[in-house]
C-alpha cells in the first residue's frame, strides 16, 4: 500500500485522495522537461510535476489542471504548504476548456488504450485514454502552446508510436527523445518526449534508472 505522503527535498506531496500516486514517471518528466515563464501541467494529480517545474524555473508561473476534484483539492493543499505557493496555481479544469498561451506544457497522460478498465472510476480516469485521447491531448496542446514553446510528455514504450502519430497529424515535430531503461541490458520501458511547432534537430538520449546519470538528473528532488 502506498504511503499517504512522499517527501522531496523542498516540498512534501500528500496523495491519499489522488488516484495516481507519486512515481518515477512523473519525477523523471518534472526533472527533464523544458520550462519557460509560463508553464502548464495537464493532469496535475498531486501537483508533483507543477511543483518540480516551479522549483527548477524560479521565474516561472505554473498552472496545474485536472478534472478530478479530489486530486485538485489535495494538489491545492500540497502547493499551499510548499515554498512555491506564490507561483503555482491549481484549477479543476478540462484541457478542452483551458485557455492561455504557455511557453512550456508538461503532461504525464492517461496511457492505457483499448484495455480493460479498473473498477476504481478515478483510477480508470487517470490511467485510461477514454477521457483524454492522445488526439485530444495533442490538439489542445497545440492550441495552448506558444509558437516557440515545447510540449513534453512521458509515455510507455507501447504507446509511443500512437502518440507520435497523433502529434504529427496535429503538426508537431518531435525534437527530443529520452529512452528510459530499468537496466542497461533491457529495452526501454518509458520514453520522455518533447514536441515543437517547428522542425528542429532531433536530440536522442537515454537514461538507466539507478545510474549516476539518473541520480544527477533527480538529485535536487530526491532525499
PALUM-889818 format. One record per residue (C-alpha): x, y negated, z negated; residue number from 0; chain; residue in three letters. Coordinates in steps of 0.5 Angstrom, whole numbers. Each point is the difference from the previous one (the first is absolute). Layout:
<mikes>
mike px:X | py:Y | pz:Z | i:NUM | ch:A | aa:Ala
...
</mikes>
This chain:
<mikes>
mike px:0 | py:0 | pz:0 | i:0 | ch:A | aa:Unk
mike px:3 | py:-7 | pz:2 | i:1 | ch:A | aa:Unk
mike px:2 | py:-5 | pz:-5 | i:2 | ch:A | aa:Unk
mike px:-5 | py:-6 | pz:-2 | i:3 | ch:A | aa:Unk
mike px:6 | py:-4 | pz:2 | i:4 | ch:A | aa:Unk
mike px:6 | py:-1 | pz:4 | i:5 | ch:A | aa:Unk
mike px:5 | py:-5 | pz:-3 | i:6 | ch:A | aa:Unk
mike px:5 | py:-3 | pz:5 | i:7 | ch:A | aa:Unk
mike px:6 | py:-5 | pz:-2 | i:8 | ch:A | aa:Unk
mike px:-4 | py:-6 | pz:1 | i:9 | ch:A | aa:Unk
mike px:-7 | py:2 | pz:-1 | i:10 | ch:A | aa:Unk
mike px:-5 | py:6 | pz:-2 | i:11 | ch:A | aa:Unk
mike px:-6 | py:3 | pz:4 | i:12 | ch:A | aa:Unk
mike px:-6 | py:3 | pz:-3 | i:13 | ch:A | aa:Unk
mike px:-3 | py:5 | pz:4 | i:14 | ch:A | aa:Unk
mike px:-6 | py:4 | pz:-4 | i:15 | ch:A | aa:Unk
mike px:-5 | py:-4 | pz:5 | i:16 | ch:A | aa:Unk
mike px:3 | py:1 | pz:6 | i:17 | ch:A | aa:Unk
mike px:-1 | py:6 | pz:5 | i:18 | ch:A | aa:Unk
mike px:7 | py:0 | pz:3 | i:19 | ch:A | aa:Unk
mike px:6 | py:0 | pz:-6 | i:20 | ch:A | aa:Unk
mike px:7 | py:-4 | pz:1 | i:21 | ch:A | aa:Unk
mike px:4 | py:5 | pz:4 | i:22 | ch:A | aa:Unk
mike px:6 | py:0 | pz:4 | i:23 | ch:A | aa:Unk
mike px:-3 | py:-2 | pz:7 | i:24 | ch:A | aa:Unk
mike px:-2 | py:-7 | pz:-3 | i:25 | ch:A | aa:Unk
mike px:6 | py:-1 | pz:-3 | i:26 | ch:A | aa:Unk
mike px:4 | py:1 | pz:6 | i:27 | ch:A | aa:Unk
mike px:-4 | py:-5 | pz:4 | i:28 | ch:A | aa:Unk
mike px:0 | py:-5 | pz:-5 | i:29 | ch:A | aa:Unk
mike px:8 | py:0 | pz:0 | i:30 | ch:A | aa:Unk
mike px:0 | py:1 | pz:7 | i:31 | ch:A | aa:Unk
mike px:-5 | py:-5 | pz:4 | i:32 | ch:A | aa:Unk
mike px:2 | py:-6 | pz:3 | i:33 | ch:A | aa:Unk
mike px:-3 | py:-6 | pz:-4 | i:34 | ch:A | aa:Unk
mike px:-2 | py:-8 | pz:1 | i:35 | ch:A | aa:Unk
mike px:-3 | py:-6 | pz:-3 | i:36 | ch:A | aa:Unk
mike px:-7 | py:3 | pz:1 | i:37 | ch:A | aa:Unk
mike px:-1 | py:8 | pz:-2 | i:38 | ch:A | aa:Unk
mike px:-6 | py:4 | pz:1 | i:39 | ch:A | aa:Unk
mike px:0 | py:7 | pz:-3 | i:40 | ch:A | aa:Unk
mike px:-6 | py:4 | pz:3 | i:41 | ch:A | aa:Unk
mike px:-3 | py:6 | pz:-5 | i:42 | ch:A | aa:Unk
mike px:4 | py:-3 | pz:-6 | i:43 | ch:A | aa:Unk
mike px:-2 | py:5 | pz:-5 | i:44 | ch:A | aa:Unk
mike px:3 | py:-1 | pz:-7 | i:45 | ch:A | aa:Unk
mike px:4 | py:-6 | pz:3 | i:46 | ch:A | aa:Unk
mike px:6 | py:3 | pz:1 | i:47 | ch:A | aa:Unk
mike px:3 | py:-2 | pz:7 | i:48 | ch:A | aa:Unk
mike px:-3 | py:-7 | pz:-1 | i:49 | ch:A | aa:Unk
mike px:4 | py:-1 | pz:-7 | i:50 | ch:A | aa:Unk
mike px:6 | py:3 | pz:3 | i:51 | ch:A | aa:Unk
mike px:0 | py:-5 | pz:6 | i:52 | ch:A | aa:Unk
mike px:-1 | py:-5 | pz:-5 | i:53 | ch:A | aa:Unk
mike px:6 | py:2 | pz:-3 | i:54 | ch:A | aa:Unk
mike px:4 | py:0 | pz:6 | i:55 | ch:A | aa:Unk
mike px:-2 | py:-6 | pz:3 | i:56 | ch:A | aa:Unk
mike px:0 | py:-6 | pz:-5 | i:57 | ch:A | aa:Unk
mike px:-3 | py:-5 | pz:5 | i:58 | ch:A | aa:Unk
mike px:-6 | py:5 | pz:2 | i:59 | ch:A | aa:Unk
mike px:-7 | py:-1 | pz:-1 | i:60 | ch:A | aa:Unk
mike px:-3 | py:7 | pz:-1 | i:61 | ch:A | aa:Unk
mike px:-7 | py:3 | pz:1 | i:62 | ch:A | aa:Unk
mike px:-2 | py:7 | pz:-1 | i:63 | ch:A | aa:Unk
mike px:-7 | py:2 | pz:2 | i:64 | ch:A | aa:Unk
mike px:-4 | py:7 | pz:-1 | i:65 | ch:A | aa:Unk
mike px:-7 | py:2 | pz:1 | i:66 | ch:A | aa:Unk
mike px:0 | py:4 | pz:-7 | i:67 | ch:A | aa:Unk
mike px:-3 | py:-5 | pz:-6 | i:68 | ch:A | aa:Unk
mike px:4 | py:5 | pz:-5 | i:69 | ch:A | aa:Unk
mike px:6 | py:-1 | pz:4 | i:70 | ch:A | aa:Unk
mike px:-1 | py:-7 | pz:1 | i:71 | ch:A | aa:Unk
mike px:-1 | py:-1 | pz:-8 | i:72 | ch:A | aa:Unk
mike px:6 | py:4 | pz:-2 | i:73 | ch:A | aa:Unk
mike px:4 | py:-4 | pz:5 | i:74 | ch:A | aa:Unk
mike px:-2 | py:-7 | pz:-3 | i:75 | ch:A | aa:Unk
mike px:2 | py:3 | pz:-7 | i:76 | ch:A | aa:Unk
mike px:7 | py:2 | pz:3 | i:77 | ch:A | aa:Unk
mike px:1 | py:-6 | pz:3 | i:78 | ch:A | aa:Unk
mike px:-2 | py:-5 | pz:-6 | i:79 | ch:A | aa:Unk
mike px:5 | py:4 | pz:-4 | i:80 | ch:A | aa:Unk
mike px:6 | py:-1 | pz:5 | i:81 | ch:A | aa:Unk
mike px:5 | py:-6 | pz:1 | i:82 | ch:A | aa:Unk
mike px:-3 | py:-1 | pz:7 | i:83 | ch:A | aa:Unk
mike px:-8 | py:-1 | pz:-2 | i:84 | ch:A | aa:Unk
mike px:1 | py:-7 | pz:3 | i:85 | ch:A | aa:Unk
mike px:2 | py:2 | pz:7 | i:86 | ch:A | aa:Unk
mike px:-4 | py:6 | pz:0 | i:87 | ch:A | aa:Unk
mike px:-8 | py:1 | pz:1 | i:88 | ch:A | aa:Unk
mike px:-4 | py:6 | pz:1 | i:89 | ch:A | aa:Unk
mike px:-7 | py:0 | pz:3 | i:90 | ch:A | aa:Unk
mike px:-5 | py:5 | pz:1 | i:91 | ch:A | aa:Unk
mike px:-1 | py:-1 | pz:8 | i:92 | ch:A | aa:Unk
mike px:0 | py:5 | pz:6 | i:93 | ch:A | aa:Unk
mike px:5 | py:-1 | pz:5 | i:94 | ch:A | aa:Unk
mike px:-5 | py:-2 | pz:5 | i:95 | ch:A | aa:Unk
mike px:-3 | py:-6 | pz:-4 | i:96 | ch:A | aa:Unk
mike px:7 | py:-2 | pz:-2 | i:97 | ch:A | aa:Unk
mike px:3 | py:-7 | pz:3 | i:98 | ch:A | aa:Unk
mike px:6 | py:-4 | pz:0 | i:99 | ch:A | aa:Unk
mike px:7 | py:1 | pz:4 | i:100 | ch:A | aa:Unk
mike px:5 | py:4 | pz:-3 | i:101 | ch:A | aa:Unk
mike px:8 | py:0 | pz:1 | i:102 | ch:A | aa:Unk
mike px:0 | py:7 | pz:-2 | i:103 | ch:A | aa:Unk
mike px:-5 | py:5 | pz:-1 | i:104 | ch:A | aa:Unk
mike px:1 | py:7 | pz:-4 | i:105 | ch:A | aa:Unk
mike px:-4 | py:6 | pz:-1 | i:106 | ch:A | aa:Unk
mike px:0 | py:7 | pz:-3 | i:107 | ch:A | aa:Unk
mike px:-6 | py:2 | pz:4 | i:108 | ch:A | aa:Unk
mike px:-5 | py:6 | pz:0 | i:109 | ch:A | aa:Unk
mike px:3 | py:6 | pz:3 | i:110 | ch:A | aa:Unk
mike px:-4 | py:6 | pz:1 | i:111 | ch:A | aa:Unk
mike px:-3 | py:0 | pz:7 | i:112 | ch:A | aa:Unk
mike px:-6 | py:5 | pz:1 | i:113 | ch:A | aa:Unk
mike px:2 | py:4 | pz:-6 | i:114 | ch:A | aa:Unk
mike px:-5 | py:3 | pz:-6 | i:115 | ch:A | aa:Unk
mike px:-2 | py:-6 | pz:-5 | i:116 | ch:A | aa:Unk
mike px:1 | py:1 | pz:-7 | i:117 | ch:A | aa:Unk
mike px:-6 | py:0 | pz:-5 | i:118 | ch:A | aa:Unk
mike px:3 | py:-6 | pz:-3 | i:119 | ch:A | aa:Unk
mike px:-3 | py:-6 | pz:4 | i:120 | ch:A | aa:Unk
mike px:5 | py:-5 | pz:-2 | i:121 | ch:A | aa:Unk
mike px:6 | py:4 | pz:1 | i:122 | ch:A | aa:Unk
mike px:-3 | py:2 | pz:7 | i:123 | ch:A | aa:Unk
mike px:-1 | py:-7 | pz:2 | i:124 | ch:A | aa:Unk
mike px:7 | py:-2 | pz:-2 | i:125 | ch:A | aa:Unk
mike px:3 | py:6 | pz:4 | i:126 | ch:A | aa:Unk
mike px:-4 | py:2 | pz:6 | i:127 | ch:A | aa:Unk
mike px:-1 | py:-5 | pz:6 | i:128 | ch:A | aa:Unk
mike px:-7 | py:1 | pz:0 | i:129 | ch:A | aa:Unk
mike px:-1 | py:-7 | pz:-3 | i:130 | ch:A | aa:Unk
mike px:6 | py:-3 | pz:4 | i:131 | ch:A | aa:Unk
mike px:2 | py:3 | pz:6 | i:132 | ch:A | aa:Unk
mike px:7 | py:-1 | pz:3 | i:133 | ch:A | aa:Unk
mike px:-3 | py:-4 | pz:6 | i:134 | ch:A | aa:Unk
mike px:-4 | py:-5 | pz:-5 | i:135 | ch:A | aa:Unk
mike px:7 | py:-1 | pz:-4 | i:136 | ch:A | aa:Unk
mike px:4 | py:-2 | pz:6 | i:137 | ch:A | aa:Unk
mike px:-5 | py:-4 | pz:3 | i:138 | ch:A | aa:Unk
mike px:-2 | py:-4 | pz:-7 | i:139 | ch:A | aa:Unk
mike px:8 | py:0 | pz:-1 | i:140 | ch:A | aa:Unk
mike px:1 | py:-4 | pz:7 | i:141 | ch:A | aa:Unk
mike px:-6 | py:-5 | pz:-2 | i:142 | ch:A | aa:Unk
mike px:3 | py:-2 | pz:-6 | i:143 | ch:A | aa:Unk
mike px:8 | py:1 | pz:1 | i:144 | ch:A | aa:Unk
mike px:4 | py:-7 | pz:2 | i:145 | ch:A | aa:Unk
mike px:3 | py:0 | pz:7 | i:146 | ch:A | aa:Unk
mike px:7 | py:2 | pz:-2 | i:147 | ch:A | aa:Unk
mike px:-3 | py:4 | pz:-6 | i:148 | ch:A | aa:Unk
mike px:2 | py:7 | pz:-2 | i:149 | ch:A | aa:Unk
mike px:-5 | py:6 | pz:-2 | i:150 | ch:A | aa:Unk
mike px:3 | py:5 | pz:-4 | i:151 | ch:A | aa:Unk
mike px:-3 | py:7 | pz:-2 | i:152 | ch:A | aa:Unk
mike px:1 | py:7 | pz:-3 | i:153 | ch:A | aa:Unk
mike px:-3 | py:6 | pz:3 | i:154 | ch:A | aa:Unk
mike px:1 | py:7 | pz:0 | i:155 | ch:A | aa:Unk
mike px:4 | py:3 | pz:6 | i:156 | ch:A | aa:Unk
mike px:-6 | py:4 | pz:2 | i:157 | ch:A | aa:Unk
mike px:-4 | py:-7 | pz:1 | i:158 | ch:A | aa:Unk
mike px:6 | py:-4 | pz:3 | i:159 | ch:A | aa:Unk
mike px:-2 | py:2 | pz:8 | i:160 | ch:A | aa:Unk
mike px:-7 | py:-2 | pz:-1 | i:161 | ch:A | aa:Unk
mike px:1 | py:-7 | pz:-4 | i:162 | ch:A | aa:Unk
mike px:6 | py:-2 | pz:5 | i:163 | ch:A | aa:Unk
mike px:-5 | py:2 | pz:6 | i:164 | ch:A | aa:Unk
mike px:-5 | py:-5 | pz:-3 | i:165 | ch:A | aa:Unk
mike px:5 | py:-5 | pz:-2 | i:166 | ch:A | aa:Unk
mike px:2 | py:0 | pz:8 | i:167 | ch:A | aa:Unk
mike px:-7 | py:0 | pz:2 | i:168 | ch:A | aa:Unk
mike px:-1 | py:-7 | pz:-4 | i:169 | ch:A | aa:Unk
mike px:6 | py:-3 | pz:3 | i:170 | ch:A | aa:Unk
mike px:5 | py:1 | pz:-6 | i:171 | ch:A | aa:Unk
mike px:7 | py:2 | pz:1 | i:172 | ch:A | aa:Unk
mike px:4 | py:5 | pz:-5 | i:173 | ch:A | aa:Unk
mike px:6 | py:-4 | pz:-2 | i:174 | ch:A | aa:Unk
mike px:3 | py:4 | pz:-6 | i:175 | ch:A | aa:Unk
mike px:-1 | py:7 | pz:-2 | i:176 | ch:A | aa:Unk
mike px:3 | py:4 | pz:-6 | i:177 | ch:A | aa:Unk
mike px:-1 | py:7 | pz:-1 | i:178 | ch:A | aa:Unk
mike px:-1 | py:3 | pz:-7 | i:179 | ch:A | aa:Unk
mike px:3 | py:7 | pz:-2 | i:180 | ch:A | aa:Unk
mike px:0 | py:3 | pz:-6 | i:181 | ch:A | aa:Unk
mike px:6 | py:4 | pz:1 | i:182 | ch:A | aa:Unk
mike px:5 | py:-2 | pz:6 | i:183 | ch:A | aa:Unk
mike px:-1 | py:7 | pz:3 | i:184 | ch:A | aa:Unk
mike px:-7 | py:0 | pz:0 | i:185 | ch:A | aa:Unk
mike px:-4 | py:-4 | pz:5 | i:186 | ch:A | aa:Unk
mike px:-3 | py:-7 | pz:-1 | i:187 | ch:A | aa:Unk
mike px:-7 | py:0 | pz:-4 | i:188 | ch:A | aa:Unk
mike px:-1 | py:-7 | pz:0 | i:189 | ch:A | aa:Unk
mike px:1 | py:-6 | pz:4 | i:190 | ch:A | aa:Unk
mike px:1 | py:-7 | pz:-1 | i:191 | ch:A | aa:Unk
mike px:-2 | py:-4 | pz:6 | i:192 | ch:A | aa:Unk
mike px:0 | py:-8 | pz:2 | i:193 | ch:A | aa:Unk
mike px:-4 | py:-3 | pz:6 | i:194 | ch:A | aa:Unk
mike px:0 | py:-6 | pz:3 | i:195 | ch:A | aa:Unk
mike px:-4 | py:-4 | pz:5 | i:196 | ch:A | aa:Unk
mike px:6 | py:-1 | pz:5 | i:197 | ch:A | aa:Unk
mike px:6 | py:5 | pz:2 | i:198 | ch:A | aa:Unk
mike px:6 | py:1 | pz:-4 | i:199 | ch:A | aa:Unk
mike px:6 | py:5 | pz:0 | i:200 | ch:A | aa:Unk
mike px:-3 | py:6 | pz:-4 | i:201 | ch:A | aa:Unk
mike px:4 | py:1 | pz:-6 | i:202 | ch:A | aa:Unk
mike px:0 | py:7 | pz:-3 | i:203 | ch:A | aa:Unk
mike px:2 | py:2 | pz:-7 | i:204 | ch:A | aa:Unk
mike px:0 | py:6 | pz:-4 | i:205 | ch:A | aa:Unk
mike px:0 | py:1 | pz:-8 | i:206 | ch:A | aa:Unk
mike px:0 | py:6 | pz:-4 | i:207 | ch:A | aa:Unk
mike px:-3 | py:0 | pz:-7 | i:208 | ch:A | aa:Unk
mike px:4 | py:0 | pz:-6 | i:209 | ch:A | aa:Unk
mike px:7 | py:-2 | pz:4 | i:210 | ch:A | aa:Unk
mike px:4 | py:-6 | pz:-1 | i:211 | ch:A | aa:Unk
mike px:-4 | py:-4 | pz:5 | i:212 | ch:A | aa:Unk
mike px:-6 | py:2 | pz:-3 | i:213 | ch:A | aa:Unk
mike px:2 | py:-3 | pz:-6 | i:214 | ch:A | aa:Unk
mike px:3 | py:-6 | pz:3 | i:215 | ch:A | aa:Unk
mike px:-7 | py:-2 | pz:3 | i:216 | ch:A | aa:Unk
mike px:-4 | py:1 | pz:-6 | i:217 | ch:A | aa:Unk
mike px:5 | py:-2 | pz:-6 | i:218 | ch:A | aa:Unk
mike px:-4 | py:-7 | pz:-1 | i:219 | ch:A | aa:Unk
mike px:-6 | py:4 | pz:-2 | i:220 | ch:A | aa:Unk
mike px:1 | py:7 | pz:-3 | i:221 | ch:A | aa:Unk
mike px:2 | py:0 | pz:-7 | i:222 | ch:A | aa:Unk
</mikes>
